[in-house]
Every structure is written in C-alpha cells, then in structure tokens.
C-alpha cells in the first residue's frame, strides 16, 4: 500500500510539472486554481498542496522559482 501511495504522489508531481510547463501564467495562485478549479472554497488547502509539490519539484532541480522586483514569484521548468 505504501508503494501505491508513493507512486500516486510521483504521478501527481509529474502533473504539476506539466502544468507549470504548459501554463501561460506561472504564479502559485494560477497553478493552484488551475489544478484545483473545483475547490475555491478551500484555498488554504490547495495552496498548501500546490506549494508542497512546487517545492518538491524545485528541490529535485526540475523547477526554478523566479521572484520579480515587486517580490512576486513565478515558476519555470529547468
């Protein structure tokens, strides 16, 4: 069961990577609301999960966070 759960997490991670690659707007907000369009009433949860995957992809060297001069961040595929 653990292996099944881990495989599911890896698949979801790949979906987030693909979303960042294909999205026109790459902010955390736009990624979260695109991935979870039906959960606007649970923004804290979708941001938490989205940031977890984005941070994981960043730690693995697959994504890079860019912060503009106003302090807003966006993501790009490495």
mmJSON file of the N, C-alpha and C atoms, coordinates in Angstrom:
{"data_MODEL":{"atom_site":{
"group_PDB":["ATOM","ATOM","ATOM","ATOM","ATOM","ATOM","ATOM","ATOM","ATOM","ATOM","ATOM","ATOM","ATOM","ATOM","ATOM","ATOM","ATOM","ATOM","ATOM","ATOM","ATOM","ATOM","ATOM","ATOM","ATOM","ATOM","ATOM","ATOM","ATOM","ATOM","ATOM","ATOM","ATOM","ATOM","ATOM","ATOM","ATOM","ATOM","ATOM","ATOM","ATOM","ATOM","ATOM","ATOM","ATOM","ATOM","ATOM","ATOM","ATOM","ATOM","ATOM","ATOM","ATOM","ATOM","ATOM","ATOM","ATOM","ATOM","ATOM","ATOM","ATOM","ATOM","ATOM","ATOM","ATOM","ATOM","ATOM","ATOM","ATOM","ATOM","ATOM","ATOM","ATOM","ATOM","ATOM","ATOM","ATOM","ATOM","ATOM","ATOM","ATOM","ATOM","ATOM","ATOM","ATOM","ATOM","ATOM","ATOM","ATOM","ATOM","ATOM","ATOM","ATOM","ATOM","ATOM","ATOM","ATOM","ATOM","ATOM","ATOM","ATOM","ATOM","ATOM","ATOM","ATOM","ATOM","ATOM","ATOM","ATOM","ATOM","ATOM","ATOM","ATOM","ATOM","ATOM","ATOM","ATOM","ATOM","ATOM","ATOM","ATOM","ATOM","ATOM","ATOM","ATOM","ATOM","ATOM","ATOM","ATOM","ATOM","ATOM","ATOM","ATOM","ATOM","ATOM","ATOM","ATOM","ATOM","ATOM","ATOM","ATOM","ATOM","ATOM","ATOM","ATOM","ATOM","ATOM","ATOM","ATOM","ATOM","ATOM","ATOM","ATOM","ATOM","ATOM","ATOM","ATOM","ATOM","ATOM","ATOM","ATOM","ATOM","ATOM","ATOM","ATOM","ATOM","ATOM","ATOM","ATOM","ATOM","ATOM","ATOM","ATOM","ATOM","ATOM","ATOM","ATOM","ATOM","ATOM","ATOM","ATOM","ATOM","ATOM","ATOM","ATOM","ATOM","ATOM","ATOM","ATOM","ATOM","ATOM","ATOM","ATOM","ATOM","ATOM","ATOM","ATOM","ATOM","ATOM","ATOM","ATOM","ATOM","ATOM","ATOM","ATOM","ATOM","ATOM","ATOM","ATOM","ATOM","ATOM","ATOM","ATOM","ATOM","ATOM","ATOM","ATOM","ATOM","ATOM","ATOM","ATOM","ATOM","ATOM","ATOM","ATOM","ATOM","ATOM","ATOM","ATOM","ATOM","ATOM","ATOM","ATOM","ATOM"],
"id":[1,2,3,4,5,6,7,8,9,10,11,12,13,14,15,16,17,18,19,20,21,22,23,24,25,26,27,28,29,30,31,32,33,34,35,36,37,38,39,40,41,42,43,44,45,46,47,48,49,50,51,52,53,54,55,56,57,58,59,60,61,62,63,64,65,66,67,68,69,70,71,72,73,74,75,76,77,78,79,80,81,82,83,84,85,86,87,88,89,90,91,92,93,94,95,96,97,98,99,100,101,102,103,104,105,106,107,108,109,110,111,112,113,114,115,116,117,118,119,120,121,122,123,124,125,126,127,128,129,130,131,132,133,134,135,136,137,138,139,140,141,142,143,144,145,146,147,148,149,150,151,152,153,154,155,156,157,158,159,160,161,162,163,164,165,166,167,168,169,170,171,172,173,174,175,176,177,178,179,180,181,182,183,184,185,186,187,188,189,190,191,192,193,194,195,196,197,198,199,200,201,202,203,204,205,206,207,208,209,210,211,212,213,214,215,216,217,218,219,220,221,222,223,224,225,226,227,228,229,230,231,232,233,234],
"type_symbol":["N","C","C","N","C","C","N","C","C","N","C","C","N","C","C","N","C","C","N","C","C","N","C","C","N","C","C","N","C","C","N","C","C","N","C","C","N","C","C","N","C","C","N","C","C","N","C","C","N","C","C","N","C","C","N","C","C","N","C","C","N","C","C","N","C","C","N","C","C","N","C","C","N","C","C","N","C","C","N","C","C","N","C","C","N","C","C","N","C","C","N","C","C","N","C","C","N","C","C","N","C","C","N","C","C","N","C","C","N","C","C","N","C","C","N","C","C","N","C","C","N","C","C","N","C","C","N","C","C","N","C","C","N","C","C","N","C","C","N","C","C","N","C","C","N","C","C","N","C","C","N","C","C","N","C","C","N","C","C","N","C","C","N","C","C","N","C","C","N","C","C","N","C","C","N","C","C","N","C","C","N","C","C","N","C","C","N","C","C","N","C","C","N","C","C","N","C","C","N","C","C","N","C","C","N","C","C","N","C","C","N","C","C","N","C","C","N","C","C","N","C","C","N","C","C","N","C","C","N","C","C","N","C","C"],
"label_atom_id":["N","CA","C","N","CA","C","N","CA","C","N","CA","C","N","CA","C","N","CA","C","N","CA","C","N","CA","C","N","CA","C","N","CA","C","N","CA","C","N","CA","C","N","CA","C","N","CA","C","N","CA","C","N","CA","C","N","CA","C","N","CA","C","N","CA","C","N","CA","C","N","CA","C","N","CA","C","N","CA","C","N","CA","C","N","CA","C","N","CA","C","N","CA","C","N","CA","C","N","CA","C","N","CA","C","N","CA","C","N","CA","C","N","CA","C","N","CA","C","N","CA","C","N","CA","C","N","CA","C","N","CA","C","N","CA","C","N","CA","C","N","CA","C","N","CA","C","N","CA","C","N","CA","C","N","CA","C","N","CA","C","N","CA","C","N","CA","C","N","CA","C","N","CA","C","N","CA","C","N","CA","C","N","CA","C","N","CA","C","N","CA","C","N","CA","C","N","CA","C","N","CA","C","N","CA","C","N","CA","C","N","CA","C","N","CA","C","N","CA","C","N","CA","C","N","CA","C","N","CA","C","N","CA","C","N","CA","C","N","CA","C","N","CA","C","N","CA","C","N","CA","C","N","CA","C","N","CA","C","N","CA","C","N","CA","C","N","CA","C","N","CA","C"],
"label_alt_id":[null,null,null,null,null,null,null,null,null,null,null,null,null,null,null,null,null,null,null,null,null,null,null,null,null,null,null,null,null,null,null,null,null,null,null,null,null,null,null,null,null,null,null,null,null,null,null,null,null,null,null,null,null,null,null,null,null,null,null,null,null,null,null,null,null,null,null,null,null,null,null,null,null,null,null,null,null,null,null,null,null,null,null,null,null,null,null,null,null,null,null,null,null,null,null,null,null,null,null,null,null,null,null,null,null,null,null,null,null,null,null,null,null,null,null,null,null,null,null,null,null,null,null,null,null,null,null,null,null,null,null,null,null,null,null,null,null,null,null,null,null,null,null,null,null,null,null,null,null,null,null,null,null,null,null,null,null,null,null,null,null,null,null,null,null,null,null,null,null,null,null,null,null,null,null,null,null,null,null,null,null,null,null,null,null,null,null,null,null,null,null,null,null,null,null,null,null,null,null,null,null,null,null,null,null,null,null,null,null,null,null,null,null,null,null,null,null,null,null,null,null,null,null,null,null,null,null,null,null,null,null,null,null,null],
"label_comp_id":["UNK","UNK","UNK","UNK","UNK","UNK","UNK","UNK","UNK","UNK","UNK","UNK","UNK","UNK","UNK","UNK","UNK","UNK","UNK","UNK","UNK","UNK","UNK","UNK","UNK","UNK","UNK","UNK","UNK","UNK","UNK","UNK","UNK","UNK","UNK","UNK","UNK","UNK","UNK","UNK","UNK","UNK","UNK","UNK","UNK","UNK","UNK","UNK","UNK","UNK","UNK","UNK","UNK","UNK","UNK","UNK","UNK","UNK","UNK","UNK","UNK","UNK","UNK","UNK","UNK","UNK","UNK","UNK","UNK","UNK","UNK","UNK","UNK","UNK","UNK","UNK","UNK","UNK","UNK","UNK","UNK","UNK","UNK","UNK","UNK","UNK","UNK","UNK","UNK","UNK","UNK","UNK","UNK","UNK","UNK","UNK","UNK","UNK","UNK","UNK","UNK","UNK","UNK","UNK","UNK","UNK","UNK","UNK","UNK","UNK","UNK","UNK","UNK","UNK","UNK","UNK","UNK","UNK","UNK","UNK","UNK","UNK","UNK","UNK","UNK","UNK","UNK","UNK","UNK","UNK","UNK","UNK","UNK","UNK","UNK","UNK","UNK","UNK","UNK","UNK","UNK","UNK","UNK","UNK","UNK","UNK","UNK","UNK","UNK","UNK","UNK","UNK","UNK","UNK","UNK","UNK","UNK","UNK","UNK","UNK","UNK","UNK","UNK","UNK","UNK","UNK","UNK","UNK","UNK","UNK","UNK","UNK","UNK","UNK","UNK","UNK","UNK","UNK","UNK","UNK","UNK","UNK","UNK","UNK","UNK","UNK","UNK","UNK","UNK","UNK","UNK","UNK","UNK","UNK","UNK","UNK","UNK","UNK","UNK","UNK","UNK","UNK","UNK","UNK","UNK","UNK","UNK","UNK","UNK","UNK","UNK","UNK","UNK","UNK","UNK","UNK","UNK","UNK","UNK","UNK","UNK","UNK","UNK","UNK","UNK","UNK","UNK","UNK","UNK","UNK","UNK","UNK","UNK","UNK"],
"label_asym_id":["A","A","A","A","A","A","A","A","A","A","A","A","A","A","A","A","A","A","A","A","A","A","A","A","A","A","A","A","A","A","A","A","A","A","A","A","A","A","A","A","A","A","A","A","A","A","A","A","A","A","A","A","A","A","A","A","A","A","A","A","A","A","A","A","A","A","A","A","A","A","A","A","A","A","A","A","A","A","A","A","A","A","A","A","A","A","A","A","A","A","A","A","A","A","A","A","A","A","A","A","A","A","A","A","A","A","A","A","A","A","A","A","A","A","A","A","A","A","A","A","A","A","A","A","A","A","A","A","A","A","A","A","A","A","A","A","A","A","A","A","A","A","A","A","A","A","A","A","A","A","A","A","A","A","A","A","A","A","A","A","A","A","A","A","A","A","A","A","A","A","A","A","A","A","A","A","A","A","A","A","A","A","A","A","A","A","A","A","A","A","A","A","A","A","A","A","A","A","A","A","A","A","A","A","A","A","A","A","A","A","A","A","A","A","A","A","A","A","A","A","A","A","A","A","A","A","A","A","A","A","A","A","A","A"],
"label_entity_id":["1","1","1","1","1","1","1","1","1","1","1","1","1","1","1","1","1","1","1","1","1","1","1","1","1","1","1","1","1","1","1","1","1","1","1","1","1","1","1","1","1","1","1","1","1","1","1","1","1","1","1","1","1","1","1","1","1","1","1","1","1","1","1","1","1","1","1","1","1","1","1","1","1","1","1","1","1","1","1","1","1","1","1","1","1","1","1","1","1","1","1","1","1","1","1","1","1","1","1","1","1","1","1","1","1","1","1","1","1","1","1","1","1","1","1","1","1","1","1","1","1","1","1","1","1","1","1","1","1","1","1","1","1","1","1","1","1","1","1","1","1","1","1","1","1","1","1","1","1","1","1","1","1","1","1","1","1","1","1","1","1","1","1","1","1","1","1","1","1","1","1","1","1","1","1","1","1","1","1","1","1","1","1","1","1","1","1","1","1","1","1","1","1","1","1","1","1","1","1","1","1","1","1","1","1","1","1","1","1","1","1","1","1","1","1","1","1","1","1","1","1","1","1","1","1","1","1","1","1","1","1","1","1","1"],
"label_seq_id":[1,1,1,2,2,2,3,3,3,4,4,4,5,5,5,6,6,6,7,7,7,8,8,8,9,9,9,10,10,10,11,11,11,12,12,12,13,13,13,14,14,14,15,15,15,16,16,16,17,17,17,18,18,18,19,19,19,20,20,20,21,21,21,22,22,22,23,23,23,24,24,24,25,25,25,26,26,26,27,27,27,28,28,28,29,29,29,30,30,30,31,31,31,32,32,32,33,33,33,34,34,34,35,35,35,36,36,36,37,37,37,38,38,38,39,39,39,40,40,40,41,41,41,42,42,42,43,43,43,44,44,44,45,45,45,46,46,46,47,47,47,48,48,48,49,49,49,50,50,50,51,51,51,52,52,52,53,53,53,54,54,54,55,55,55,56,56,56,57,57,57,58,58,58,59,59,59,60,60,60,61,61,61,62,62,62,63,63,63,64,64,64,65,65,65,66,66,66,67,67,67,68,68,68,69,69,69,70,70,70,71,71,71,72,72,72,73,73,73,74,74,74,75,75,75,76,76,76,77,77,77,78,78,78],
"pdbx_PDB_ins_code":[null,null,null,null,null,null,null,null,null,null,null,null,null,null,null,null,null,null,null,null,null,null,null,null,null,null,null,null,null,null,null,null,null,null,null,null,null,null,null,null,null,null,null,null,null,null,null,null,null,null,null,null,null,null,null,null,null,null,null,null,null,null,null,null,null,null,null,null,null,null,null,null,null,null,null,null,null,null,null,null,null,null,null,null,null,null,null,null,null,null,null,null,null,null,null,null,null,null,null,null,null,null,null,null,null,null,null,null,null,null,null,null,null,null,null,null,null,null,null,null,null,null,null,null,null,null,null,null,null,null,null,null,null,null,null,null,null,null,null,null,null,null,null,null,null,null,null,null,null,null,null,null,null,null,null,null,null,null,null,null,null,null,null,null,null,null,null,null,null,null,null,null,null,null,null,null,null,null,null,null,null,null,null,null,null,null,null,null,null,null,null,null,null,null,null,null,null,null,null,null,null,null,null,null,null,null,null,null,null,null,null,null,null,null,null,null,null,null,null,null,null,null,null,null,null,null,null,null,null,null,null,null,null,null],
"Cartn_x":[0.81,0.0,0.865,1.97,2.869,3.415,3.838,4.36,3.309,2.079,0.981,0.787,0.817,0.675,1.827,3.043,4.198,4.139,3.713,3.565,2.517,1.441,0.415,0.955,1.801,2.41,3.367,4.125,5.026,4.239,3.125,2.291,1.718,1.267,0.71,1.794,2.972,4.109,4.386,4.331,4.545,3.456,2.233,1.144,1.374,1.878,2.197,3.323,4.328,5.426,4.904,4.06,3.492,2.638,1.897,1.082,1.958,3.042,3.951,4.539,4.898,5.482,4.495,3.238,2.268,1.462,1.478,0.654,1.193,0.278,0.713,1.084,0.332,0.661,1.179,2.325,3.008,3.16,2.21,2.246,1.682,1.983,1.446,-0.084,-0.65,-2.106,-2.707,-2.153,-2.73,-2.548,-1.431,-1.202,-2.183,-2.335,-3.241,-4.679,-5.149,-6.548,-6.806,-5.785,-5.936,-5.978,-5.125,-5.079,-6.309,-6.816,-7.966,-9.114,-9.68,-10.702,-11.98,-12.246,-13.487,-13.368,-12.223,-12.018,-11.716,-12.352,-12.132,-12.474,-13.338,-13.725,-12.708,-11.645,-10.612,-9.222,-9.081,-7.838,-6.614,-6.735,-5.573,-5.084,-6.0,-5.612,-4.978,-5.56,-4.988,-3.644,-3.48,-2.17,-1.131,-1.517,-0.594,-0.116,-1.05,-0.666,0.144,-0.281,0.44,1.867,2.042,3.395,4.253,3.633,4.375,4.946,4.133,4.615,5.625,5.375,6.32,7.662,7.638,8.889,9.612,8.863,9.454,10.113,9.409,9.98,11.212,11.18,12.326,13.516,13.256,14.327,14.956,14.149,14.658,15.335,15.36,16.009,15.167,13.87,13.006,12.326,12.169,11.571,12.484,12.283,13.015,12.022,12.13,11.272,11.959,11.212,11.719,10.929,11.632,10.983,11.266,10.194,10.379,10.728,10.91,11.338,10.297,9.049,7.997,7.825,8.589,8.53,7.563,6.97,6.051,6.841,6.428,7.16,6.366,7.097,6.531,7.492,7.061,7.813,8.132,9.281,9.618,10.292,10.137,10.743,12.206,13.075,14.529,14.89],
"Cartn_y":[-1.185,0.0,1.265,1.226,2.384,2.669,1.627,1.818,2.422,1.991,2.52,4.016,4.401,5.814,6.655,6.14,6.873,7.044,6.026,6.11,7.165,7.217,8.232,9.642,9.827,11.133,11.514,10.555,10.819,11.213,10.542,10.876,12.29,12.618,13.955,15.017,14.721,15.626,15.886,14.846,14.984,15.846,15.738,16.57,18.044,18.321,19.705,20.234,19.408,19.839,20.166,19.321,19.541,20.804,21.047,22.248,23.498,23.493,24.646,24.829,23.745,23.815,24.43,24.033,24.434,25.69,26.118,27.263,28.573,29.462,30.784,31.669,31.539,32.25,31.233,31.503,30.505,30.908,31.678,32.026,30.859,30.84,29.794,29.833,31.029,31.161,30.563,30.914,30.409,28.902,28.389,26.941,26.221,26.732,26.099,26.101,27.236,27.317,26.597,26.42,25.632,24.146,23.707,22.289,21.883,22.8,22.511,23.494,23.516,24.533,24.388,23.233,22.992,23.265,23.727,23.876,25.321,26.29,27.695,27.98,27.183,27.403,26.834,26.229,25.645,26.132,27.442,27.998,27.63,27.621,27.262,25.856,24.942,23.561,23.424,24.076,23.917,24.63,25.776,26.431,25.579,24.987,24.139,22.969,22.281,21.144,21.588,22.675,23.182,23.558,24.301,24.69,23.485,22.476,21.256,20.624,20.518,19.936,20.842,22.151,23.072,23.05,23.024,22.939,21.621,20.537,19.225,19.232,19.763,19.85,20.751,21.813,22.712,22.014,21.297,20.579,19.504,18.921,17.913,18.531,19.859,20.54,20.57,20.302,20.291,21.629,22.442,23.769,24.785,26.019,27.126,28.235,28.799,29.916,31.211,32.093,33.413,34.452,35.385,36.433,37.765,38.495,39.762,40.883,42.087,43.226,43.643,43.232,43.543,42.433,41.371,40.276,39.17,39.233,38.194,37.051,35.832,34.703,34.019,33.398,32.545,31.387,30.384,29.139,28.84,28.245,27.796,26.432,25.684,24.362,24.544,23.833,23.909,23.119],
"Cartn_z":[0.0,0.0,0.0,0.716,0.755,-0.642,-1.348,-2.694,-3.621,-3.467,-4.274,-3.992,-2.731,-2.354,-2.898,-2.767,-3.267,-4.78,-5.489,-6.935,-7.3,-6.552,-6.776,-6.578,-5.568,-5.323,-6.462,-6.946,-8.069,-9.323,-9.56,-10.724,-10.599,-9.416,-9.212,-9.353,-8.888,-9.033,-10.515,-11.325,-12.772,-13.41,-12.918,-13.442,-13.117,-11.92,-11.571,-12.458,-12.714,-13.58,-14.97,-15.504,-16.827,-16.847,-15.785,-15.705,-15.729,-14.979,-14.979,-16.381,-17.025,-18.369,-19.362,-19.287,-20.305,-19.967,-18.728,-18.31,-18.855,-19.205,-19.65,-18.463,-17.365,-16.138,-15.137,-14.549,-13.737,-12.278,-11.758,-10.34,-9.533,-8.262,-7.396,-7.404,-7.368,-7.386,-8.651,-9.796,-11.051,-11.182,-10.732,-10.786,-9.86,-8.655,-7.681,-8.175,-8.666,-9.08,-10.401,-11.206,-12.427,-12.089,-11.184,-10.809,-10.004,-9.197,-8.329,-8.606,-9.798,-10.115,-9.296,-8.779,-8.049,-6.549,-6.072,-4.624,-4.202,-4.822,-4.468,-3.009,-2.432,-1.039,-0.051,-0.556,0.301,-0.123,-0.276,-0.81,0.019,1.347,2.173,1.85,1.674,1.381,0.007,-1.004,-2.346,-2.464,-1.752,-1.762,-1.058,0.062,0.805,-0.053,-0.685,-1.518,-2.737,-3.368,-4.534,-4.176,-3.097,-2.683,-2.326,-1.747,-1.44,-2.705,-3.732,-4.983,-5.684,-5.692,-6.325,-5.607,-4.278,-3.512,-3.773,-3.854,-4.135,-5.517,-6.507,-7.856,-7.874,-7.112,-7.019,-6.356,-5.272,-4.572,-5.461,-6.341,-7.277,-8.5,-8.575,-9.695,-10.971,-10.848,-12.027,-12.276,-11.239,-11.346,-10.705,-11.124,-10.518,-10.215,-9.026,-8.646,-9.036,-9.681,-10.043,-9.258,-8.638,-7.86,-8.542,-8.883,-9.585,-8.607,-9.133,-8.313,-7.29,-7.468,-6.502,-5.463,-5.583,-4.635,-4.988,-6.184,-6.621,-7.271,-6.983,-7.541,-8.631,-9.525,-10.559,-10.739,-11.485,-11.601,-13.044,-13.274,-14.626,-14.552,-15.619,-15.712,-16.077,-15.392,-15.662,-16.918],
"occupancy":[1.0,1.0,1.0,1.0,1.0,1.0,1.0,1.0,1.0,1.0,1.0,1.0,1.0,1.0,1.0,1.0,1.0,1.0,1.0,1.0,1.0,1.0,1.0,1.0,1.0,1.0,1.0,1.0,1.0,1.0,1.0,1.0,1.0,1.0,1.0,1.0,1.0,1.0,1.0,1.0,1.0,1.0,1.0,1.0,1.0,1.0,1.0,1.0,1.0,1.0,1.0,1.0,1.0,1.0,1.0,1.0,1.0,1.0,1.0,1.0,1.0,1.0,1.0,1.0,1.0,1.0,1.0,1.0,1.0,1.0,1.0,1.0,1.0,1.0,1.0,1.0,1.0,1.0,1.0,1.0,1.0,1.0,1.0,1.0,1.0,1.0,1.0,1.0,1.0,1.0,1.0,1.0,1.0,1.0,1.0,1.0,1.0,1.0,1.0,1.0,1.0,1.0,1.0,1.0,1.0,1.0,1.0,1.0,1.0,1.0,1.0,1.0,1.0,1.0,1.0,1.0,1.0,1.0,1.0,1.0,1.0,1.0,1.0,1.0,1.0,1.0,1.0,1.0,1.0,1.0,1.0,1.0,1.0,1.0,1.0,1.0,1.0,1.0,1.0,1.0,1.0,1.0,1.0,1.0,1.0,1.0,1.0,1.0,1.0,1.0,1.0,1.0,1.0,1.0,1.0,1.0,1.0,1.0,1.0,1.0,1.0,1.0,1.0,1.0,1.0,1.0,1.0,1.0,1.0,1.0,1.0,1.0,1.0,1.0,1.0,1.0,1.0,1.0,1.0,1.0,1.0,1.0,1.0,1.0,1.0,1.0,1.0,1.0,1.0,1.0,1.0,1.0,1.0,1.0,1.0,1.0,1.0,1.0,1.0,1.0,1.0,1.0,1.0,1.0,1.0,1.0,1.0,1.0,1.0,1.0,1.0,1.0,1.0,1.0,1.0,1.0,1.0,1.0,1.0,1.0,1.0,1.0,1.0,1.0,1.0,1.0,1.0,1.0,1.0,1.0,1.0,1.0,1.0,1.0],
"B_iso_or_equiv":[0.0,0.0,0.0,0.0,0.0,0.0,0.0,0.0,0.0,0.0,0.0,0.0,0.0,0.0,0.0,0.0,0.0,0.0,0.0,0.0,0.0,0.0,0.0,0.0,0.0,0.0,0.0,0.0,0.0,0.0,0.0,0.0,0.0,0.0,0.0,0.0,0.0,0.0,0.0,0.0,0.0,0.0,0.0,0.0,0.0,0.0,0.0,0.0,0.0,0.0,0.0,0.0,0.0,0.0,0.0,0.0,0.0,0.0,0.0,0.0,0.0,0.0,0.0,0.0,0.0,0.0,0.0,0.0,0.0,0.0,0.0,0.0,0.0,0.0,0.0,0.0,0.0,0.0,0.0,0.0,0.0,0.0,0.0,0.0,0.0,0.0,0.0,0.0,0.0,0.0,0.0,0.0,0.0,0.0,0.0,0.0,0.0,0.0,0.0,0.0,0.0,0.0,0.0,0.0,0.0,0.0,0.0,0.0,0.0,0.0,0.0,0.0,0.0,0.0,0.0,0.0,0.0,0.0,0.0,0.0,0.0,0.0,0.0,0.0,0.0,0.0,0.0,0.0,0.0,0.0,0.0,0.0,0.0,0.0,0.0,0.0,0.0,0.0,0.0,0.0,0.0,0.0,0.0,0.0,0.0,0.0,0.0,0.0,0.0,0.0,0.0,0.0,0.0,0.0,0.0,0.0,0.0,0.0,0.0,0.0,0.0,0.0,0.0,0.0,0.0,0.0,0.0,0.0,0.0,0.0,0.0,0.0,0.0,0.0,0.0,0.0,0.0,0.0,0.0,0.0,0.0,0.0,0.0,0.0,0.0,0.0,0.0,0.0,0.0,0.0,0.0,0.0,0.0,0.0,0.0,0.0,0.0,0.0,0.0,0.0,0.0,0.0,0.0,0.0,0.0,0.0,0.0,0.0,0.0,0.0,0.0,0.0,0.0,0.0,0.0,0.0,0.0,0.0,0.0,0.0,0.0,0.0,0.0,0.0,0.0,0.0,0.0,0.0,0.0,0.0,0.0,0.0,0.0,0.0],
"pdbx_formal_charge":[null,null,null,null,null,null,null,null,null,null,null,null,null,null,null,null,null,null,null,null,null,null,null,null,null,null,null,null,null,null,null,null,null,null,null,null,null,null,null,null,null,null,null,null,null,null,null,null,null,null,null,null,null,null,null,null,null,null,null,null,null,null,null,null,null,null,null,null,null,null,null,null,null,null,null,null,null,null,null,null,null,null,null,null,null,null,null,null,null,null,null,null,null,null,null,null,null,null,null,null,null,null,null,null,null,null,null,null,null,null,null,null,null,null,null,null,null,null,null,null,null,null,null,null,null,null,null,null,null,null,null,null,null,null,null,null,null,null,null,null,null,null,null,null,null,null,null,null,null,null,null,null,null,null,null,null,null,null,null,null,null,null,null,null,null,null,null,null,null,null,null,null,null,null,null,null,null,null,null,null,null,null,null,null,null,null,null,null,null,null,null,null,null,null,null,null,null,null,null,null,null,null,null,null,null,null,null,null,null,null,null,null,null,null,null,null,null,null,null,null,null,null,null,null,null,null,null,null,null,null,null,null,null,null],
"auth_seq_id":[1,1,1,2,2,2,3,3,3,4,4,4,5,5,5,6,6,6,7,7,7,8,8,8,9,9,9,10,10,10,11,11,11,12,12,12,13,13,13,14,14,14,15,15,15,16,16,16,17,17,17,18,18,18,19,19,19,20,20,20,21,21,21,22,22,22,23,23,23,24,24,24,25,25,25,26,26,26,27,27,27,28,28,28,29,29,29,30,30,30,31,31,31,32,32,32,33,33,33,34,34,34,35,35,35,36,36,36,37,37,37,38,38,38,39,39,39,40,40,40,41,41,41,42,42,42,43,43,43,44,44,44,45,45,45,46,46,46,47,47,47,48,48,48,49,49,49,50,50,50,51,51,51,52,52,52,53,53,53,54,54,54,55,55,55,56,56,56,57,57,57,58,58,58,59,59,59,60,60,60,61,61,61,62,62,62,63,63,63,64,64,64,65,65,65,66,66,66,67,67,67,68,68,68,69,69,69,70,70,70,71,71,71,72,72,72,73,73,73,74,74,74,75,75,75,76,76,76,77,77,77,78,78,78],
"auth_comp_id":["UNK","UNK","UNK","UNK","UNK","UNK","UNK","UNK","UNK","UNK","UNK","UNK","UNK","UNK","UNK","UNK","UNK","UNK","UNK","UNK","UNK","UNK","UNK","UNK","UNK","UNK","UNK","UNK","UNK","UNK","UNK","UNK","UNK","UNK","UNK","UNK","UNK","UNK","UNK","UNK","UNK","UNK","UNK","UNK","UNK","UNK","UNK","UNK","UNK","UNK","UNK","UNK","UNK","UNK","UNK","UNK","UNK","UNK","UNK","UNK","UNK","UNK","UNK","UNK","UNK","UNK","UNK","UNK","UNK","UNK","UNK","UNK","UNK","UNK","UNK","UNK","UNK","UNK","UNK","UNK","UNK","UNK","UNK","UNK","UNK","UNK","UNK","UNK","UNK","UNK","UNK","UNK","UNK","UNK","UNK","UNK","UNK","UNK","UNK","UNK","UNK","UNK","UNK","UNK","UNK","UNK","UNK","UNK","UNK","UNK","UNK","UNK","UNK","UNK","UNK","UNK","UNK","UNK","UNK","UNK","UNK","UNK","UNK","UNK","UNK","UNK","UNK","UNK","UNK","UNK","UNK","UNK","UNK","UNK","UNK","UNK","UNK","UNK","UNK","UNK","UNK","UNK","UNK","UNK","UNK","UNK","UNK","UNK","UNK","UNK","UNK","UNK","UNK","UNK","UNK","UNK","UNK","UNK","UNK","UNK","UNK","UNK","UNK","UNK","UNK","UNK","UNK","UNK","UNK","UNK","UNK","UNK","UNK","UNK","UNK","UNK","UNK","UNK","UNK","UNK","UNK","UNK","UNK","UNK","UNK","UNK","UNK","UNK","UNK","UNK","UNK","UNK","UNK","UNK","UNK","UNK","UNK","UNK","UNK","UNK","UNK","UNK","UNK","UNK","UNK","UNK","UNK","UNK","UNK","UNK","UNK","UNK","UNK","UNK","UNK","UNK","UNK","UNK","UNK","UNK","UNK","UNK","UNK","UNK","UNK","UNK","UNK","UNK","UNK","UNK","UNK","UNK","UNK","UNK"],
"auth_asym_id":["A","A","A","A","A","A","A","A","A","A","A","A","A","A","A","A","A","A","A","A","A","A","A","A","A","A","A","A","A","A","A","A","A","A","A","A","A","A","A","A","A","A","A","A","A","A","A","A","A","A","A","A","A","A","A","A","A","A","A","A","A","A","A","A","A","A","A","A","A","A","A","A","A","A","A","A","A","A","A","A","A","A","A","A","A","A","A","A","A","A","A","A","A","A","A","A","A","A","A","A","A","A","A","A","A","A","A","A","A","A","A","A","A","A","A","A","A","A","A","A","A","A","A","A","A","A","A","A","A","A","A","A","A","A","A","A","A","A","A","A","A","A","A","A","A","A","A","A","A","A","A","A","A","A","A","A","A","A","A","A","A","A","A","A","A","A","A","A","A","A","A","A","A","A","A","A","A","A","A","A","A","A","A","A","A","A","A","A","A","A","A","A","A","A","A","A","A","A","A","A","A","A","A","A","A","A","A","A","A","A","A","A","A","A","A","A","A","A","A","A","A","A","A","A","A","A","A","A","A","A","A","A","A","A"],
"auth_atom_id":["N","CA","C","N","CA","C","N","CA","C","N","CA","C","N","CA","C","N","CA","C","N","CA","C","N","CA","C","N","CA","C","N","CA","C","N","CA","C","N","CA","C","N","CA","C","N","CA","C","N","CA","C","N","CA","C","N","CA","C","N","CA","C","N","CA","C","N","CA","C","N","CA","C","N","CA","C","N","CA","C","N","CA","C","N","CA","C","N","CA","C","N","CA","C","N","CA","C","N","CA","C","N","CA","C","N","CA","C","N","CA","C","N","CA","C","N","CA","C","N","CA","C","N","CA","C","N","CA","C","N","CA","C","N","CA","C","N","CA","C","N","CA","C","N","CA","C","N","CA","C","N","CA","C","N","CA","C","N","CA","C","N","CA","C","N","CA","C","N","CA","C","N","CA","C","N","CA","C","N","CA","C","N","CA","C","N","CA","C","N","CA","C","N","CA","C","N","CA","C","N","CA","C","N","CA","C","N","CA","C","N","CA","C","N","CA","C","N","CA","C","N","CA","C","N","CA","C","N","CA","C","N","CA","C","N","CA","C","N","CA","C","N","CA","C","N","CA","C","N","CA","C","N","CA","C","N","CA","C","N","CA","C","N","CA","C","N","CA","C","N","CA","C"],
"pdbx_PDB_model_num":[1,1,1,1,1,1,1,1,1,1,1,1,1,1,1,1,1,1,1,1,1,1,1,1,1,1,1,1,1,1,1,1,1,1,1,1,1,1,1,1,1,1,1,1,1,1,1,1,1,1,1,1,1,1,1,1,1,1,1,1,1,1,1,1,1,1,1,1,1,1,1,1,1,1,1,1,1,1,1,1,1,1,1,1,1,1,1,1,1,1,1,1,1,1,1,1,1,1,1,1,1,1,1,1,1,1,1,1,1,1,1,1,1,1,1,1,1,1,1,1,1,1,1,1,1,1,1,1,1,1,1,1,1,1,1,1,1,1,1,1,1,1,1,1,1,1,1,1,1,1,1,1,1,1,1,1,1,1,1,1,1,1,1,1,1,1,1,1,1,1,1,1,1,1,1,1,1,1,1,1,1,1,1,1,1,1,1,1,1,1,1,1,1,1,1,1,1,1,1,1,1,1,1,1,1,1,1,1,1,1,1,1,1,1,1,1,1,1,1,1,1,1,1,1,1,1,1,1,1,1,1,1,1,1]
}}}
